[in-house]
Amino acid sequence: MTNFRKLVPAHLHALASYKPGKSLRQAELESGVPCIKLASNENPFGPSPLAIAAIKAASSEVNFYPDNGVTELTARLAELHEVNPNQILVTAGSTTFLEIIARTLLGPGLNAVTSKLSFIVYPIVTRATGANLIEVPTLNDGYDLERILAAVDDNTRIVYLANPNNPTGTILDADAVDRFLDRLPSHVITVLDEAYCDYASYFAAQRGLDYSHWHEYVRQERSVVVLRTFSKAHGLAGLRVGYGMGPAELMSYFARMKPAFMVSSLGEVAALAALADADHLRRAVEANAAGEKFLSRAIAKMGIRVVPTWTNFLFCHVGEDVSNLCQLLQEDGIIVRPMSGPWGAPDAFRVTIGTREHNEQFVGALQRARARIPELK
Ligand SMILES: Cc1ncc(COP(=O)(O)O)c(C=O)c1O
């Protein structure tokens, strides 16, 4: 008999796989009621009708392999962002880009640095390479850049900054990131993960904050990789399209590490169509901002601490283990994301801001659930 464990490198034995938010179908089967999924920060309004039309039109040609170079989308993104096409690489979602970066730059004996309570894909992609992930404590529910700088050593190759952060929804302003980058040694690449940039830019404009100097970093070929995705505000999570922008030479190494044909033909046409529908995007971020006001107030009124958000989700600090609360919510048709397990905050949950109807149903369900848990009343 083959000893499979012996065949697999030792650093993979303890690796935990990514646990996604519960799927709608699974939750409905478990609770026997129709459910609303507010667990994975998807766009509740769906993709642009232009994207749906493009997917339909391209569907008859899925017998052909897609364009391995994702040429049309890359060119369009380069034009839109005013950078060179060789500074952009399109991948199957930005999580795949994270994996490519880790496989390219990390290995046993090396490390990456990030914060506790940040995106749970960072530990997975880092540890899969045999490298170590150093997670520093949070400051005001977000990144503590001083502590991150202090944790960087000669073996550090990557710093992951999710801006805004998932799951806490906090933001780093552009000046803080500028100062941080100026102090970072040249052997470290910063991954500036801007998955929620559309929501953050909108809030930043409303609240008078300078959000991100990503464009300067890319133009100046700083040691920064800016990650973007079509999974959030563009509503295309199911099609898996994301991209990164950074120094051309570094991107050429990433390109060698990318699996062939990783971006589907439907993903490419849908992303192109989504980019052409600015109105759809604007409506999504505006509705999100209205939902944020309504939900933040309603949840805080129940004595739950809500971290001020710059994204399309809220980090809700209940102060007691939330498993029971999340179970009751699910029985009442609402799926949220408990922040237990790898997230590291068993007394908190994260809820995605939904449509107005979703948000109202969630608040009703949360009130009913709290009433049934004596410690939370
Ligand atoms: C911070 C952050 N980065 C990246 C992603 C990944 O997005 P995708 O792989 O769907 O592009 C997410 C998704 O939740 C996220 O929260």
The ligand as an SDF file (V2000), in Angstrom:
LIG
                    3D

 16 16  0  0  0  0  0  0  0  0999 V2000
   -9.5120   40.9160    0.5390 C   0  0  0  0  0  0  0  0  0  0  0  0
   -9.9310   40.0040   -0.5510 C   0  0  0  0  0  0  0  0  0  0  0  0
   -9.0770   39.7380   -1.5290 N   0  0  0  0  0  0  0  0  0  0  0  0
   -9.3830   38.9040   -2.5360 C   0  0  0  0  0  0  0  0  0  0  0  0
  -10.6200   38.2920   -2.5760 C   0  0  0  0  0  0  0  0  0  0  0  0
  -10.8300   37.2690   -3.6450 C   0  0  0  0  0  0  0  0  0  0  0  0
  -11.6060   37.5590   -4.6440 O   0  0  0  0  0  0  0  0  0  0  0  0
  -11.6680   36.6550   -5.9510 P   0  0  0  0  0  0  0  0  0  0  0  0
  -10.7360   35.4960   -5.8320 O   0  0  0  0  0  0  0  0  0  0  0  0
  -13.0860   36.2330   -6.0360 O   0  0  0  0  0  0  0  0  0  0  0  0
  -11.2520   37.5800   -7.0280 O   0  0  0  0  0  0  0  0  0  0  0  0
  -11.5520   38.5330   -1.5840 C   0  0  0  0  0  0  0  0  0  0  0  0
  -12.8360   37.8350   -1.5990 C   0  0  0  0  0  0  0  0  0  0  0  0
  -13.5290   37.6950   -0.6490 O   0  0  0  0  0  0  0  0  0  0  0  0
  -11.1940   39.3970   -0.5330 C   0  0  0  0  0  0  0  0  0  0  0  0
  -12.0300   39.6300    0.4550 O   0  0  0  0  0  0  0  0  0  0  0  0
  1  2  1  0
  2  3  1  0
  2 15  2  0
  3  4  2  0
  4  5  1  0
  5  6  1  0
  5 12  2  0
  6  7  1  0
  7  8  1  0
  8  9  2  0
  8 10  1  0
  8 11  1  0
 12 13  1  0
 12 15  1  0
 13 14  2  0
 15 16  1  0
M  END
$$$$
